[in-house]
Amino acid sequence: GKHFDLLLRMSNVVDFRVDATTAVDSSENEFVRDGDYMLQSRSNMDGSSHRLRNLSIHEIGVNEDEDEEQRVGEEEVVMLEQKTIDLVKKTLMVHEHHKYVKLNVGGTLYTTTLNTLTRQDGHMLASMFSGRHPVNTDDEGWVLLDRDGCAFAFILNYLRDNECALPVEQGLLRRVFKESEYFLLDGLRARVQDLIQTYHTASCVVPVIVSEEEEASLIQSTSQGKPLVKLAYHRANNRFSYTTPSTDSLLKHIELFDKLSTKFRGRVVYARDVSGRHGHICTWTFFGKGRLLAEINCTSMVYTADKKQTKIEFPEARLYEENMNILLYEPGQKIPPPIPEDSIDGHDLFPNLGSV
């Protein structure tokens, strides 16, 4: 009767492990070795059953060993029961670990895994989805977070790879910093803070050219260094009166120069030529790899019935285009095709760049 109860108990363990094996087989490939382990455990139990049956056959004359064999068999059953329970718990835990989580962050929807949200310790999202606290969802299963949805994309990328590409735009960068503080992501917060500090300390130096030697030195530096954009303006070079819109146009040139020199500081050298050489009133010149690339003369003559006037125009689209093209000559960029050797100045290279 004792042996029958023991065999029945072991049979229940076998059935339970078969169910567990079925659950593991339906899981991902990483649980295959656990299924093999369960089959091996089942084989061990079959061996134990065989030994117990042999014990029943030979129990006549071996009563003195019956209690010891029964105890050993029961210990094996208990051990296999515990291993089965542990394996099932592990299976359920890993399934839960790879469970998808739907997040609604400030109206922006994200889908990720529980593994991503809890991979790193010590931050708010890991604590929220650790299972220790209830998480509120809407009727469709979305977890609602009343935070910055756009900046949260950088938070999620950082949790995935422990690093992420940070935005260049400073307003968005500060929003990412705010979210990293809120979610207690110290590593990301430190990186963003260092980048913000770098932007603060970066200076914008605009050389002022007053001689040919200074201009030649700056042009020579573009051979291996940053490209050069030069704005030459000198109102006193005009022998005639200006048209009415010319003053406003000149101010627009100066404002655009200041804007571009601030935006591309560290990438392009912007210089002002106030020497008045060559009779320039308002002219943009672009240099890269030690040579002249383009020139835009923004002055022209207007003839009326009784007088001539100087007109300053503001070709904004063309100016933006050339300032974008100059970025192709940054250090490390592929060198554009060389300028023909017989070119003397920008008018030879760009015949359409004459007076507007």
Rosetta blueprint (number, residue, H / E / L):
1 G L
2 K H
3 H H
4 F H
5 D H
6 L H
7 L H
8 L H
9 R H
10 M H
11 S H
12 N H
13 V H
14 V H
15 D H
16 F H
17 R H
18 V H
19 D H
20 A H
21 T H
22 T H
23 A H
24 V H
25 D H
26 S L
27 S L
28 E L
29 N H
30 E H
31 F H
32 V H
33 R H
34 D H
35 G H
36 D H
37 Y H
38 M H
39 L H
40 Q H
41 S H
42 R H
43 S H
44 N H
45 M H
46 D H
47 G H
48 S H
49 S H
50 H H
51 R H
52 L H
53 R H
54 N H
55 L H
56 S H
57 I H
58 H L
59 E L
60 I L
61 G L
62 V L
63 N H
64 E H
65 D H
66 E H
67 D H
68 E H
69 E H
70 Q H
71 R H
72 V H
73 G H
74 E H
75 E H
76 E H
77 V H
78 V H
79 M H
80 L H
81 E H
82 Q H
83 K H
84 T H
85 I H
86 D H
87 L H
88 V H
89 K H
90 K H
91 T H
92 L H
93 M H
94 V H
95 H H
96 E H
97 H H
98 H L
99 K L
100 Y E
101 V E
102 K E
103 L E
104 N E
105 V E
106 G L
107 G L
108 T E
109 L E
110 Y E
111 T E
112 T E
113 T E
114 L H
115 N H
116 T H
117 L H
118 T H
119 R L
120 Q L
121 D L
122 G L
123 H L
124 M H
125 L H
126 A H
127 S H
128 M H
129 F L
130 S L
131 G L
132 R L
133 H L
134 P L
135 V L
136 N L
137 T E
138 D L
139 D L
140 E L
141 G L
142 W L
143 V E
144 L E
145 L E
146 D L
147 R L
148 D L
149 G H
150 C H
151 A H
152 F H
153 A H
154 F H
155 I H
156 L H
157 N H
158 Y H
159 L H
160 R H
161 D H
162 N L
163 E L
164 C L
165 A L
166 L L
167 P L
168 V L
169 E L
170 Q H
171 G H
172 L H
173 L H
174 R H
175 R H
176 V H
177 F H
178 K H
179 E H
180 S H
181 E H
182 Y H
183 F L
184 L L
185 L L
186 D H
187 G H
188 L H
189 R H
190 A H
191 R H
192 V H
193 Q H
194 D H
195 L H
196 I H
197 Q H
198 T H
199 Y H
200 H H
201 T H
202 A L
203 S L
204 C L
205 V L
206 V L
207 P L
208 V E
209 I E
210 V L
211 S L
212 E H
213 E H
214 E H
215 E H
216 A H
217 S H
218 L H
219 I H
220 Q H
221 S H
222 T L
223 S L
224 Q L
225 G L
226 K L
227 P L
228 L E
229 V E
230 K E
231 L E
232 A E
233 Y E
234 H L
235 R H
236 A H
237 N H
238 N L
239 R L
240 F L
241 S E
242 Y E
243 T L
244 T L
245 P L
246 S H
247 T H
248 D H
249 S H
250 L H
251 L H
252 K H
253 H H
254 I H
255 E H
256 L H
257 F H
258 D H
259 K H
260 L H
261 S H
262 T H
263 K H
264 F L
265 R L
266 G L
267 R L
268 V L
269 V E
270 Y E
271 A E
272 R E
273 D E
274 V L
275 S L
276 G L
277 R H
278 H H
279 G H
280 H L
281 I L
282 C E
283 T E
284 W E
285 T E
286 F E
287 F E
288 G E
289 K L
290 G L
291 R E
292 L E
293 L E
294 A E
295 E E
296 I E
297 N E
298 C L
299 T E
300 S E
301 M E
302 V E
303 Y E
304 T L
305 A L
306 D L
307 K L
308 K E
309 Q E
310 T E
311 K E
312 I E
313 E L
314 F L
315 P L
316 E H
317 A H
318 R H
319 L H
320 Y H
321 E H
322 E H
323 N H
324 M H
325 N H
326 I H
327 L H
328 L H
329 Y H
330 E L
331 P L
332 G L
333 Q L
334 K L
335 I L
336 P L
337 P L
338 P L
339 I L
340 P L
341 E L
342 D L
343 S L
344 I L
345 D L
346 G H
347 H H
348 D H
349 L H
350 F L
351 P H
352 N H
353 L H
354 G L
355 S L
356 V L
